[in-house]
Amino acid sequence: PGQPFALTVSMEPRWSRIDGLTGYRAEGYGTEIKLFLDVALTERLFAAINLNYALGTAKYDIPNAAWADASSTNVSLALTAQIHAAEKALVEGVFLGAEGRLLSSFTGLALNQNVGNALFAGPNLAIAFQGGRMLNLAWTPQVAGRAHPPSVPGALDLDNNERHQFRVKFATPIQ
């Protein structure tokens, strides 16, 4: 209350020993830089803008393998409304909204050459529980996209992105 605007900046360094797509041994380093902007438009209507920039390099654990560099951006917009509110109840609030995200994939660490773009859009649901706990569910199917050059015909970028993304997040305070 009294703070209708929130700005968050985060950086997530990453190190891996397994390639996330193939499961093969690979050494990988990367980071993701995020900027989140949340605004309360009214007492029950909220908007968010998220900007992400990720970069990384990886090398498979095979003789003479070369390091592969990649980067990506993610721009998302969301609008959410509180459709239920209750004090001193197990469920203190229910929020329903819609999200749109544009993901772009690039070669090189500095967004060198665009290799694909994908637009995702779909609903999200958040349930606020007693004690500061929150369950978030989001489903965003890819509604448009294109790989450069595409290996699969059609209006989606299935070379660099999934057809559907489903996220589940449960947050609880540590006491």
N, C-alpha and C positions, 0 to 999 in steps of 0.2 A: 504493500500500500504506500502511495506517495512516491513511488519510483517506477514510472511507467516505461522506462527505457533501460535496457541492460546490454552491455557490450562485453564479450569474452574473447580473449585471444589464447590460443593453445598451440603447443608444438609437441608432437609425439614422435620421438626417435624410435627406430625399429632395427632389429638385427635378427636374422633368421638363418637356420642351417638346413631348412627343407623348403623346396619350392611349393608355394601354396596351391598352384594349379595342377602340377604333375605328381607331386609327392616325392620327386627325386631329390637326392642330396644336392644342395646348392648353398653357396654363401651369399647372403644378401644384406644390404644396408640401405636404409632409407629414412625419410622423415615426412610427416604431414603437418602442414601449417594451416590452422583453422581460425576463422574470424566469424563469430556468431553475433547477430544483432536481433534482439527481441524487443517488441513494442506492445504495450497494452493499448489497444485502440479504444476500447470501452472497458467497463468493469467485467464483461464476459466475452470479449472478442480480442484475440491476440494474433499478431503477425510476426513472422521470423524470416530472416535472410541469413543464409550460411554461405560462406565462401571458403573453399578448401583448395590448397595447392600441395600436391604430393610429388616427391621425386625419390628415385632409388636406383640402385645398381645391383646386379646379381651375376653370379658365375656358377654354372653347373660343375659338379665335382667329377669331371671327366678330363682326360689329358688334352692339353692345348685348347681348352675352352676359353672363349673370350668373355669379357665383362659386357653385359647388356645394360644400357642405361634407358630409363623411361621416366616420364612425368605425366601428371594428369591434373585436371581441374574439375571442381564440382561446385555448381552454383545452384542453391535450392531456395525456394520460396514456399512458405506455408501460411495458412490461415486456419485458425482453430477457435471454436466457440465452446464455452462451458455450458453444457446442456443440463447439468444437474449439480446442485450444491446442497450440502447438509453439514451441520456442525455436530460434533460429538457422536458421529455414526461411524460404522466400519468403513463405508465408502463415503468420503467427504466431497468428492467431485468427480464428474465424468466430462471429458472433453472430446469433441468430435471435430475433425478437420480434413483438409486436403493439402497435399504437397505436390510440388512439381520440381524436378531436378534435371539439370543438364550436365551430363558427364562428358568430358573430352579427354582423349588419350593421345599422347605424343611420344615420339622418339626423342632421345636425349634428355638430359637433366633440366634444360632450360626451355621446355615447350618448343623444341626444334621443328619437328614436322608433324602435323596433325595426321593421325592414323584412324581416327573415328570419333563419332559423336553419338550420344544416345539421350533421348528425352524420356524421362520416367514421370508418371503422374498417377496418383491414387489416394485413397483414404488413409487416415490415421485415427487411432483411438487411444486415449490415455485415461487411466483410472487412478485417482488419488485416494490412498488408503490412510486410515488413522495412523499417527506416528510418523508422518513424513515419508511414507513409502509410495512409490509410483510405478505402475505398470504401463508401458508404452508398446503399442502394436502398430505396425505400418506395413502396408502392401502397396508396392509401386511397380506395376508392369511397364515394360518399355513400350511406348506408344509411337515413337518415331526414332529413326537413327540411320546412320550410314557409316560403313568402314571405308577407308581410303587405302588401297583398292579393296573392294568387298570380295570375300571368298564364297559368300553365300548370297544368292539373289534375294531381293526383297527390300522392304522399307525399314529394316531394323539393323543395328550394328551388333550382330551376334559373334563377331570376331573378337571384340574387346569387352563385351558386356553380356550380362545374363538377360533372358527374356523377362523374368520376374524377379523382384527382390522383396523379401519378407524379413522384417526386423522385429525382434522382441527384446525389450530391455526392462529389467526390474531394478529399481534404485531404492536403496534403503540407507538411512543414516547410520553411521558407526557410533556406538555409544560406549 
